[in-house]
Amino acid sequence: MLHRAALRLIIPHLDDVAAWRRARKTGVSDEAIARLSDTLPEVVTLALDGWPAPGDPGLDESRVVAAHRCWRAGGSRAEVAAALGIPADRLIRQLKSGESDLLPHRLTTSDLRKRYGWSPSATGLYRRKGVLPPTDGRDGTRGWWWQESIDSWGRQRELLWCDACHHAFISPSGLGEHRTRMHA
């Protein structure tokens, strides 16, 4: 029954599997491939890797559950790696390559800069002035927010967006100055 269900998930995407394989070989994550194909990352993984074998020795469910609980409780990547029984640098490499994913997503100041088009100095200024919400936790020396915290802040904040370059601003004067300097 599970194999039939898996097949039903994959059938609509059979024509895409070859492109998915090429994309993955170039370093594109299963999550990114799934977004482009309007499907779930698990469907991409299932199509490319097949159904996991029963009792796969690489998967210790109790460790995965413990790691997930650690992550949800705000644990660092090193603590999550310890819960999984792997070295922290291996987990970090897997996260960067897209081989692994920790959910829900946490955002760093780097992620905010990409999302809103801010410079490092603007991001630092917004943090110091209390424009950004307090971080939800720390991973080593880096602060982070749950994605939902930033999404909620963004909905409440009424950010002003530059139509030309899609950068966000917190004040009309900041947006006006940007437009004059960058797009005039």
C-alpha positions as CSV (number, residue, x, y, z in Angstrom):
1,M,0.0,0.0,0.0
2,L,2.9,2.4,0.8
3,H,4.5,1.7,-2.6
4,R,1.2,2.5,-4.4
5,A,0.9,5.7,-2.4
6,A,4.5,6.7,-3.3
7,L,3.8,5.9,-7.0
8,R,0.7,8.2,-6.9
9,L,2.9,11.0,-5.5
10,I,5.6,10.6,-8.2
11,I,3.5,9.9,-11.3
12,P,2.5,13.6,-11.9
13,H,6.3,14.4,-12.0
14,L,7.7,11.5,-14.0
15,D,8.7,13.9,-16.8
16,D,10.6,16.0,-14.3
17,V,12.7,13.3,-12.7
18,A,15.6,13.6,-15.1
19,A,15.8,17.4,-14.6
20,W,15.5,16.9,-10.9
21,R,18.5,14.5,-11.0
22,R,20.6,17.1,-13.0
23,A,19.6,19.9,-10.6
24,R,20.6,17.9,-7.6
25,K,24.0,17.0,-9.1
26,T,24.7,20.7,-9.5
27,G,24.0,21.3,-5.8
28,V,20.3,22.4,-5.9
29,S,18.5,21.2,-2.7
30,D,15.5,18.9,-2.9
31,E,13.5,21.7,-1.2
32,A,14.4,24.2,-4.0
33,I,13.6,21.6,-6.6
34,A,10.3,20.9,-5.0
35,R,9.4,24.7,-4.8
36,L,10.2,25.0,-8.6
37,S,8.1,21.9,-9.3
38,D,5.2,22.8,-7.0
39,T,5.5,19.7,-4.9
40,L,6.9,18.5,-1.6
41,P,10.6,18.0,-0.9
42,E,9.8,14.4,0.2
43,V,8.3,13.7,-3.2
44,V,11.6,14.8,-4.9
45,T,13.7,12.7,-2.4
46,L,11.4,9.7,-2.9
47,A,11.6,10.0,-6.7
48,L,15.4,10.3,-6.7
49,D,16.4,8.0,-3.8
50,G,13.6,5.5,-3.7
51,W,11.7,4.3,-0.6
52,P,14.0,3.9,2.4
53,A,14.7,0.2,3.2
54,P,13.0,-1.1,6.4
55,G,15.3,-0.9,9.3
56,D,17.7,1.3,7.4
57,P,20.8,1.4,9.7
58,G,21.4,5.1,8.9
59,L,18.1,6.0,10.5
60,D,17.7,5.7,14.2
61,E,14.2,7.0,14.8
62,S,14.7,7.7,18.5
63,R,17.8,9.8,17.8
64,V,15.9,11.7,15.1
65,V,13.0,12.4,17.5
66,A,15.4,13.5,20.2
67,A,17.2,15.8,17.7
68,H,13.9,17.3,16.5
69,R,12.8,18.0,20.1
70,C,16.2,19.6,20.8
71,W,15.9,21.8,17.7
72,R,12.3,22.9,18.6
73,A,13.4,23.7,22.2
74,G,16.0,26.1,20.7
75,G,19.1,23.8,20.9
76,S,22.2,24.7,18.9
77,R,23.3,22.8,15.8
78,A,26.0,21.2,17.9
79,E,23.4,20.0,20.4
80,V,21.2,18.7,17.6
81,A,24.2,16.9,16.0
82,A,25.0,15.3,19.4
83,A,21.4,14.1,19.7
84,L,21.8,12.5,16.2
85,G,25.2,11.0,17.2
86,I,27.1,12.7,14.4
87,P,29.8,15.4,14.5
88,A,28.6,19.0,14.4
89,D,30.6,19.9,11.3
90,R,29.0,17.0,9.4
91,L,25.5,18.3,10.3
92,I,26.5,21.8,9.2
93,R,27.8,20.5,5.9
94,Q,24.6,18.5,5.4
95,L,22.5,21.6,6.1
96,K,24.5,23.8,3.7
97,S,24.3,21.2,0.9
98,G,20.6,20.7,1.4
99,E,21.1,17.0,2.2
100,S,19.5,17.6,5.6
101,D,17.0,20.2,6.8
102,L,16.0,21.3,10.3
103,L,12.4,22.4,10.6
104,P,10.9,24.8,11.4
105,H,13.4,27.2,9.8
106,R,15.5,29.6,11.8
107,L,16.6,32.9,10.2
108,T,19.9,34.6,10.9
109,T,20.8,38.2,10.1
110,S,22.3,37.0,6.9
111,D,18.9,35.5,5.9
112,L,17.2,38.9,6.8
113,R,19.7,40.7,4.6
114,K,18.8,38.4,1.7
115,R,15.1,38.6,2.4
116,Y,14.8,42.4,2.7
117,G,17.8,43.6,0.7
118,W,19.5,45.2,3.6
119,S,23.2,45.9,4.0
120,P,25.0,44.5,7.0
121,S,25.2,48.0,8.6
122,A,21.4,48.5,8.1
123,T,20.7,45.1,9.7
124,G,22.9,45.9,12.7
125,L,21.3,49.4,13.1
126,Y,17.8,47.9,13.1
127,R,18.9,45.3,15.7
128,R,20.5,48.0,17.9
129,K,17.5,50.4,17.6
130,G,15.0,47.6,18.5
131,V,13.3,47.7,15.1
132,L,13.8,44.0,14.8
133,P,12.2,41.7,17.4
134,P,14.5,40.2,20.0
135,T,16.2,37.0,18.7
136,D,14.5,33.7,19.6
137,G,17.8,32.1,20.5
138,R,21.5,31.8,19.9
139,D,23.6,29.2,18.1
140,G,27.1,29.9,19.4
141,T,27.6,33.6,19.0
142,R,24.9,34.0,16.3
143,G,21.4,35.1,17.2
144,W,18.5,33.6,15.2
145,W,14.7,34.0,14.9
146,W,12.1,31.4,14.0
147,Q,10.8,32.1,10.5
148,E,7.3,32.6,12.0
149,S,8.6,35.3,14.3
150,I,10.0,37.3,11.4
151,D,7.0,36.6,9.2
152,S,4.7,37.9,12.0
153,W,7.0,40.9,12.6
154,G,6.9,41.7,8.9
155,R,3.1,41.6,8.8
156,Q,2.8,43.9,11.8
157,R,5.6,46.3,10.7
158,E,4.2,47.6,7.3
159,L,7.5,47.6,5.5
160,L,7.9,49.9,2.5
161,W,9.2,48.2,-0.6
162,C,11.2,49.7,-3.5
163,D,9.4,48.7,-6.7
164,A,12.6,48.9,-8.7
165,C,14.9,46.6,-6.6
166,H,12.5,45.0,-4.1
167,H,14.4,46.2,-1.0
168,A,12.4,46.8,2.2
169,F,12.5,50.0,4.3
170,I,11.1,50.8,7.7
171,S,10.4,54.5,7.0
172,P,9.2,56.6,4.1
173,S,12.3,58.8,4.4
174,G,14.6,55.8,4.1
175,L,12.7,54.6,1.0
176,G,12.7,58.1,-0.5
177,E,16.5,58.5,0.1
178,H,17.1,55.1,-1.5
179,R,15.1,55.9,-4.6
180,T,16.9,59.2,-5.0
181,R,20.4,57.7,-4.5
182,M,19.9,54.4,-6.4
183,H,17.1,55.0,-9.0
184,A,17.1,58.7,-9.9
